[in-house]
Amino acid sequence: MVTGRSATAQHLRDLARLRRVRDRIDREYARPLNVEALARGAHMSAGHLSRQFRLAFGESPYSYLMTRRIERAMALLRRGDLSVTEVCFAVGCASLGTFSTRFAELVGVPPGVYRREAAGTTAGMPSCVARQVTRPVRNREARAGEPGLA
């Protein structure tokens, strides 16, 4: 039974490390982060981190990082006082093209269109509600004919 206990203990240690990686992404999304740097910080190989992170959280570390960046970008774009380029760099993206492509994949429209259309949609709404209502949908899950919020 020692083997079962040690395997369970190792699994719990791995989950704790993965949560620390996820928390680091949440805190440092605007900094230059990559899977190799995250893996070094967790004392894992990049491949092992990616596999274990996907098993634990349902998506790769890179995908999780980009979702956090896009969520923050959505909030900045709704404010309307920054250009798309300024928002791109403010959330830690180094390439405007990659940012725009990923934004459109997750949100359904390019960042410029989102900025124009969403600026007033959450006016007067508490930020916690606005964040939930405007949360990007993962993996192109949004259906074209999906009804809006009432």
FIKOLZA-1660 file (N, C-alpha, C; in steps of 0.1 Angstrom, whole numbers, plus 5000, padded with zeros to 4 digits):
% residues 150
   i   px   py   pz ch aa at
   1 5008 4988 5000  A  M  N
   1 5000 5000 5000  A  M CA
   1 5009 5013 5000  A  M  C
   2 5021 5011 5004  A  V  N
   2 5030 5023 5004  A  V CA
   2 5031 5029 4990  A  V  C
   3 5031 5020 4979  A  T  N
   3 5032 5025 4966  A  T CA
   3 5020 5034 4962  A  T  C
   4 5008 5029 4966  A  G  N
   4 4995 5037 4963  A  G CA
   4 4995 5050 4970  A  G  C
   5 5000 5050 4983  A  R  N
   5 5001 5063 4990  A  R CA
   5 5011 5072 4984  A  R  C
   6 5023 5067 4980  A  S  N
   6 5033 5076 4974  A  S CA
   6 5028 5081 4960  A  S  C
   7 5021 5073 4953  A  A  N
   7 5016 5078 4940  A  A CA
   7 5005 5089 4942  A  A  C
   8 4997 5087 4952  A  T  N
   8 4987 5097 4956  A  T CA
   8 4993 5110 4960  A  T  C
   9 5003 5108 4969  A  A  N
   9 5011 5120 4974  A  A CA
   9 5018 5127 4962  A  A  C
  10 5023 5120 4953  A  Q  N
  10 5030 5126 4941  A  Q CA
  10 5020 5134 4933  A  Q  C
  11 5008 5127 4931  A  H  N
  11 4997 5133 4923  A  H CA
  11 4993 5147 4929  A  H  C
  12 4991 5147 4942  A  L  N
  12 4987 5159 4949  A  L CA
  12 4998 5170 4948  A  L  C
  13 5011 5166 4949  A  R  N
  13 5022 5176 4947  A  R CA
  13 5022 5181 4933  A  R  C
  14 5019 5173 4923  A  D  N
  14 5019 5177 4909  A  D CA
  14 5007 5187 4907  A  D  C
  15 4995 5184 4913  A  L  N
  15 4984 5193 4912  A  L CA
  15 4987 5206 4919  A  L  C
  16 4994 5206 4930  A  A  N
  16 4997 5219 4937  A  A CA
  16 5007 5227 4928  A  A  C
  17 5016 5220 4921  A  R  N
  17 5025 5228 4912  A  R CA
  17 5018 5233 4900  A  R  C
  18 5008 5226 4895  A  L  N
  18 5000 5230 4884  A  L CA
  18 4991 5242 4888  A  L  C
  19 4986 5242 4900  A  R  N
  19 4978 5254 4905  A  R CA
  19 4987 5266 4906  A  R  C
  20 5000 5264 4910  A  R  N
  20 5009 5275 4911  A  R CA
  20 5012 5281 4898  A  R  C
  21 5013 5272 4888  A  V  N
  21 5016 5276 4874  A  V CA
  21 5004 5285 4869  A  V  C
  22 4992 5279 4871  A  R  N
  22 4980 5286 4867  A  R CA
  22 4979 5300 4874  A  R  C
  23 4982 5300 4887  A  D  N
  23 4981 5313 4895  A  D CA
  23 4992 5323 4889  A  D  C
  24 5003 5318 4886  A  R  N
  24 5014 5326 4880  A  R CA
  24 5009 5332 4867  A  R  C
  25 5003 5324 4858  A  I  N
  25 4997 5329 4846  A  I CA
  25 4987 5340 4849  A  I  C
  26 4978 5338 4858  A  D  N
  26 4968 5348 4862  A  D CA
  26 4974 5361 4866  A  D  C
  27 4985 5360 4874  A  R  N
  27 4992 5372 4879  A  R CA
  27 5000 5379 4869  A  R  C
  28 5008 5371 4861  A  E  N
  28 5018 5377 4852  A  E CA
  28 5015 5376 4837  A  E  C
  29 5002 5376 4834  A  Y  N
  29 4998 5374 4820  A  Y CA
  29 5004 5385 4811  A  Y  C
  30 5006 5396 4816  A  A  N
  30 5012 5407 4808  A  A CA
  30 5027 5407 4806  A  A  C
  31 5033 5398 4813  A  R  N
  31 5048 5396 4811  A  R CA
  31 5051 5386 4801  A  R  C
  32 5063 5386 4795  A  P  N
  32 5067 5376 4786  A  P CA
  32 5067 5362 4793  A  P  C
  33 5058 5354 4790  A  L  N
  33 5057 5340 4795  A  L CA
  33 5057 5330 4784  A  L  C
  34 5063 5319 4786  A  N  N
  34 5062 5308 4776  A  N CA
  34 5063 5295 4784  A  N  C
  35 5059 5285 4778  A  V  N
  35 5058 5272 4785  A  V CA
  35 5071 5268 4791  A  V  C
  36 5082 5270 4784  A  E  N
  36 5095 5266 4790  A  E CA
  36 5098 5274 4803  A  E  C
  37 5095 5287 4803  A  A  N
  37 5098 5294 4816  A  A CA
  37 5088 5289 4827  A  A  C
  38 5076 5287 4823  A  L  N
  38 5066 5282 4833  A  L CA
  38 5071 5268 4839  A  L  C
  39 5075 5260 4830  A  A  N
  39 5080 5246 4833  A  A CA
  39 5092 5247 4843  A  A  C
  40 5101 5256 4839  A  R  N
  40 5113 5257 4848  A  R CA
  40 5109 5261 4862  A  R  C
  41 5100 5271 4863  A  G  N
  41 5095 5275 4876  A  G CA
  41 5088 5264 4884  A  G  C
  42 5082 5255 4877  A  A  N
  42 5075 5244 4883  A  A CA
  42 5084 5231 4885  A  A  C
  43 5097 5232 4880  A  H  N
  43 5106 5221 4881  A  H CA
  43 5101 5209 4873  A  H  C
  44 5095 5212 4861  A  M  N
  44 5090 5201 4852  A  M CA
  44 5096 5204 4838  A  M  C
  45 5096 5194 4830  A  S  N
  45 5099 5196 4816  A  S CA
  45 5087 5203 4809  A  S  C
  46 5089 5210 4798  A  A  N
  46 5078 5217 4791  A  A CA
  46 5068 5207 4786  A  A  C
  47 5072 5196 4781  A  G  N
  47 5063 5186 4776  A  G CA
  47 5054 5180 4788  A  G  C
  48 5060 5177 4799  A  H  N
  48 5053 5172 4810  A  H CA
  48 5043 5182 4816  A  H  C
  49 5048 5195 4817  A  L  N
  49 5039 5205 4822  A  L CA
  49 5027 5206 4812  A  L  C
  50 5029 5207 4800  A  S  N
  50 5018 5208 4790  A  S CA
  50 5008 5197 4791  A  S  C
  51 5013 5185 4792  A  R  N
  51 5004 5173 4793  A  R CA
  51 4996 5173 4806  A  R  C
  52 5003 5176 4817  A  Q  N
  52 4996 5175 4830  A  Q CA
  52 4987 5187 4832  A  Q  C
  53 4990 5199 4826  A  F  N
  53 4982 5210 4827  A  F CA
  53 4969 5208 4819  A  F  C
  54 4970 5202 4808  A  R  N
  54 4958 5199 4799  A  R CA
  54 4949 5189 4806  A  R  C
  55 4955 5179 4813  A  L  N
  55 4948 5169 4820  A  L CA
  55 4940 5175 4832  A  L  C
  56 4947 5184 4839  A  A  N
  56 4941 5190 4851  A  A CA
  56 4931 5201 4848  A  A  C
  57 4933 5209 4837  A  F  N
  57 4925 5221 4835  A  F CA
  57 4918 5221 4821  A  F  C
  58 4920 5211 4813  A  G  N
  58 4913 5210 4800  A  G CA
  58 4918 5218 4789  A  G  C
  59 4930 5225 4791  A  E  N
  59 4936 5232 4780  A  E CA
  59 4951 5234 4782  A  E  C
  60 4958 5237 4772  A  S  N
  60 4973 5239 4774  A  S CA
  60 4976 5251 4781  A  S  C
  61 4988 5252 4787  A  P  N
  61 4992 5264 4794  A  P CA
  61 4992 5277 4785  A  P  C
  62 4996 5275 4772  A  Y  N
  62 4996 5286 4763  A  Y CA
  62 4982 5291 4760  A  Y  C
  63 4973 5281 4758  A  S  N
  63 4959 5285 4755  A  S CA
  63 4953 5292 4767  A  S  C
  64 4956 5287 4779  A  Y  N
  64 4951 5294 4792  A  Y CA
  64 4956 5308 4792  A  Y  C
  65 4969 5310 4790  A  L  N
  65 4976 5323 4790  A  L CA
  65 4969 5332 4780  A  L  C
  66 4967 5328 4768  A  M  N
  66 4961 5336 4758  A  M CA
  66 4946 5340 4761  A  M  C
  67 4939 5331 4768  A  T  N
  67 4926 5334 4772  A  T CA
  67 4926 5345 4783  A  T  C
  68 4935 5344 4792  A  R  N
  68 4936 5355 4802  A  R CA
  68 4939 5368 4796  A  R  C
  69 4949 5368 4786  A  R  N
  69 4952 5380 4779  A  R CA
  69 4940 5386 4771  A  R  C
  70 4933 5377 4765  A  I  N
  70 4921 5382 4757  A  I CA
  70 4911 5388 4766  A  I  C
  71 4908 5381 4778  A  E  N
  71 4899 5386 4787  A  E CA
  71 4902 5400 4792  A  E  C
  72 4915 5402 4795  A  R  N
  72 4920 5416 4799  A  R CA
  72 4918 5425 4788  A  R  C
  73 4922 5421 4776  A  A  N
  73 4921 5430 4764  A  A CA
  73 4906 5434 4762  A  A  C
  74 4897 5425 4764  A  M  N
  74 4883 5429 4762  A  M CA
  74 4879 5440 4772  A  M  C
  75 4884 5439 4784  A  A  N
  75 4881 5450 4794  A  A CA
  75 4887 5463 4790  A  A  C
  76 4899 5463 4785  A  L  N
  76 4906 5475 4781  A  L CA
  76 4899 5481 4768  A  L  C
  77 4895 5472 4759  A  L  N
  77 4889 5477 4747  A  L CA
  77 4875 5483 4750  A  L  C
  78 4868 5477 4760  A  R  N
  78 4855 5483 4764  A  R CA
  78 4856 5497 4769  A  R  C
  79 4867 5500 4776  A  R  N
  79 4870 5513 4781  A  R CA
  79 4870 5523 4770  A  R  C
  80 4877 5519 4759  A  G  N
  80 4877 5528 4747  A  G CA
  80 4888 5538 4746  A  G  C
  81 4896 5539 4756  A  D  N
  81 4907 5550 4756  A  D CA
  81 4920 5545 4751  A  D  C
  82 4921 5532 4747  A  L  N
  82 4934 5527 4741  A  L CA
  82 4931 5522 4727  A  L  C
  83 4942 5523 4719  A  S  N
  83 4941 5517 4706  A  S CA
  83 4942 5502 4707  A  S  C
  84 4939 5495 4696  A  V  N
  84 4940 5480 4696  A  V CA
  84 4955 5477 4698  A  V  C
  85 4964 5484 4692  A  T  N
  85 4978 5482 4693  A  T CA
  85 4983 5484 4707  A  T  C
  86 4978 5494 4714  A  E  N
  86 4982 5497 4728  A  E CA
  86 4977 5486 4737  A  E  C
  87 4965 5481 4734  A  V  N
  87 4959 5470 4742  A  V CA
  87 4967 5457 4740  A  V  C
  88 4971 5454 4728  A  C  N
  88 4978 5443 4724  A  C CA
  88 4991 5442 4733  A  C  C
  89 4998 5453 4733  A  F  N
  89 5011 5453 4741  A  F CA
  89 5009 5453 4756  A  F  C
  90 4998 5460 4760  A  A  N
  90 4995 5461 4774  A  A CA
  90 4992 5447 4781  A  A  C
  91 4986 5438 4773  A  V  N
  91 4983 5425 4778  A  V CA
  91 4994 5415 4776  A  V  C
  92 5005 5419 4771  A  G  N
  92 5017 5410 4770  A  G CA
  92 5019 5403 4756  A  G  C
  93 5011 5407 4746  A  C  N
  93 5013 5401 4733  A  C CA
  93 5024 5409 4726  A  C  C
  94 5032 5401 4719  A  A  N
  94 5043 5408 4712  A  A CA
  94 5040 5410 4697  A  A  C
  95 5029 5403 4692  A  S  N
  95 5026 5404 4678  A  S CA
  95 5011 5408 4677  A  S  C
  96 5009 5419 4670  A  L  N
  96 4996 5424 4668  A  L CA
  96 4988 5414 4659  A  L  C
  97 4994 5408 4650  A  G  N
  97 4987 5398 4641  A  G CA
  97 4983 5386 4649  A  G  C
  98 4991 5380 4657  A  T  N
  98 4987 5369 4666  A  T CA
  98 4976 5373 4675  A  T  C
  99 4978 5385 4681  A  F  N
  99 4968 5390 4691  A  F CA
  99 4954 5391 4684  A  F  C
 100 4954 5397 4672  A  S  N
 100 4941 5399 4665  A  S CA
 100 4935 5386 4660  A  S  C
 101 4943 5377 4656  A  T  N
 101 4938 5364 4652  A  T CA
 101 4932 5356 4663  A  T  C
 102 4939 5356 4674  A  R  N
 102 4935 5348 4686  A  R CA
 102 4922 5355 4692  A  R  C
 103 4922 5368 4692  A  F  N
 103 4911 5376 4697  A  F CA
 103 4898 5372 4689  A  F  C
 104 4900 5372 4676  A  A  N
 104 4888 5369 4667  A  A CA
 104 4884 5355 4669  A  A  C
 105 4893 5346 4671  A  E  N
 105 4889 5332 4673  A  E CA
 105 4881 5330 4686  A  E  C
 106 4885 5337 4697  A  L  N
 106 4879 5335 4710  A  L CA
 106 4866 5343 4711  A  L  C
 107 4866 5355 4706  A  V  N
 107 4855 5365 4708  A  V CA
 107 4845 5364 4696  A  V  C
 108 4850 5361 4685  A  G  N
 108 4841 5361 4673  A  G CA
 108 4842 5372 4664  A  G  C
 109 4848 5383 4668  A  V  N
 109 4850 5395 4660  A  V CA
 109 4864 5400 4662  A  V  C
 110 4870 5407 4652  A  P  N
 110 4883 5413 4655  A  P CA
 110 4883 5424 4666  A  P  C
 111 4894 5427 4672  A  P  N
 111 4895 5436 4683  A  P CA
 111 4889 5450 4680  A  P  C
 112 4892 5455 4668  A  G  N
 112 4887 5468 4664  A  G CA
 112 4872 5469 4664  A  G  C
 113 4866 5458 4658  A  V  N
 113 4851 5457 4658  A  V CA
 113 4846 5456 4672  A  V  C
 114 4852 5448 4680  A  Y  N
 114 4848 5446 4694  A  Y CA
 114 4848 5460 4701  A  Y  C
 115 4859 5467 4699  A  R  N
 115 4861 5480 4706  A  R CA
 115 4850 5490 4702  A  R  C
 116 4846 5490 4689  A  R  N
 116 4835 5499 4685  A  R CA
 116 4822 5495 4690  A  R  C
 117 4819 5482 4690  A  E  N
 117 4806 5477 4693  A  E CA
 117 4804 5475 4708  A  E  C
 118 4814 5472 4716  A  A  N
 118 4812 5469 4730  A  A CA
 118 4815 5480 4740  A  A  C
 119 4819 5492 4735  A  A  N
 119 4823 5503 4744  A  A CA
 119 4812 5506 4753  A  A  C
 120 4799 5507 4749  A  G  N
 120 4788 5511 4758  A  G CA
 120 4780 5499 4763  A  G  C
 121 4782 5487 4758  A  T  N
 121 4773 5476 4762  A  T CA
 121 4773 5472 4777  A  T  C
 122 4784 5475 4784  A  T  N
 122 4785 5472 4798  A  T CA
 122 4785 5484 4807  A  T  C
 123 4781 5495 4801  A  A  N
 123 4781 5508 4809  A  A CA
 123 4771 5506 4821  A  A  C
 124 4775 5509 4833  A  G  N
 124 4766 5508 4844  A  G CA
 124 4766 5494 4850  A  G  C
 125 4772 5485 4844  A  M  N
 125 4772 5471 4849  A  M CA
 125 4783 5469 4858  A  M  C
 126 4781 5462 4870  A  P  N
 126 4793 5459 4879  A  P CA
 126 4803 5451 4871  A  P  C
 127 4816 5454 4874  A  S  N
 127 4827 5448 4866  A  S CA
 127 4827 5433 4867  A  S  C
 128 4822 5427 4879  A  C  N
 128 4822 5413 4880  A  C CA
 128 4811 5407 4871  A  C  C
 129 4800 5414 4869  A  V  N
 129 4790 5409 4859  A  V CA
 129 4795 5411 4845  A  V  C
 130 4801 5422 4842  A  A  N
 130 4805 5425 4829  A  A CA
 130 4816 5415 4824  A  A  C
 131 4824 5411 4834  A  R  N
 131 4835 5401 4830  A  R CA
 131 4828 5387 4827  A  R  C
 132 4818 5384 4834  A  Q  N
 132 4811 5371 4832  A  Q CA
 132 4804 5371 4819  A  Q  C
 133 4797 5382 4816  A  V  N
 133 4789 5383 4804  A  V CA
 133 4797 5384 4792  A  V  C
 134 4809 5390 4793  A  T  N
 134 4817 5391 4781  A  T CA
 134 4829 5381 4780  A  T  C
 135 4829 5371 4789  A  R  N
 135 4840 5362 4789  A  R CA
 135 4841 5355 4776  A  R  C
 136 4853 5354 4770  A  P  N
 136 4855 5347 4757  A  P CA
 136 4851 5332 4758  A  P  C
 137 4847 5327 4747  A  V  N
 137 4843 5313 4746  A  V CA
 137 4855 5305 4741  A  V  C
 138 4858 5294 4747  A  R  N
 138 4870 5286 4743  A  R CA
 138 4867 5277 4731  A  R  C
 139 4877 5275 4723  A  N  N
 139 4877 5265 4712  A  N CA
 139 4865 5267 4703  A  N  C
 140 4862 5279 4699  A  R  N
 140 4852 5282 4689  A  R CA
 140 4839 5275 4693  A  R  C
 141 4835 5276 4706  A  E  N
 141 4823 5269 4710  A  E CA
 141 4810 5278 4707  A  E  C
 142 4813 5291 4704  A  A  N
 142 4801 5300 4702  A  A CA
 142 4794 5295 4689  A  A  C
 143 4781 5294 4689  A  R  N
 143 4774 5290 4677  A  R CA
 143 4769 5303 4671  A  R  C
 144 4769 5303 4658  A  A  N
 144 4766 5315 4650  A  A CA
 144 4752 5321 4654  A  A  C
 145 4742 5312 4655  A  G  N
 145 4729 5317 4658  A  G CA
 145 4725 5317 4673  A  G  C
 146 4735 5317 4682  A  E  N
 146 4732 5317 4696  A  E CA
 146 4725 5329 4700  A  E  C
 147 4714 5328 4708  A  P  N
 147 4707 5340 4712  A  P CA
 147 4715 5349 4722  A  P  C
 148 4713 5362 4722  A  G  N
 148 4720 5371 4731  A  G CA
 148 4714 5370 4745  A  G  C
 149 4719 5378 4754  A  L  N
 149 4714 5378 4767  A  L CA
 149 4702 5387 4768  A  L  C
 150 4692 5383 4776  A  A  N
 150 4680 5391 4777  A  A CA
 150 4682 5402 4787  A  A  C
% end
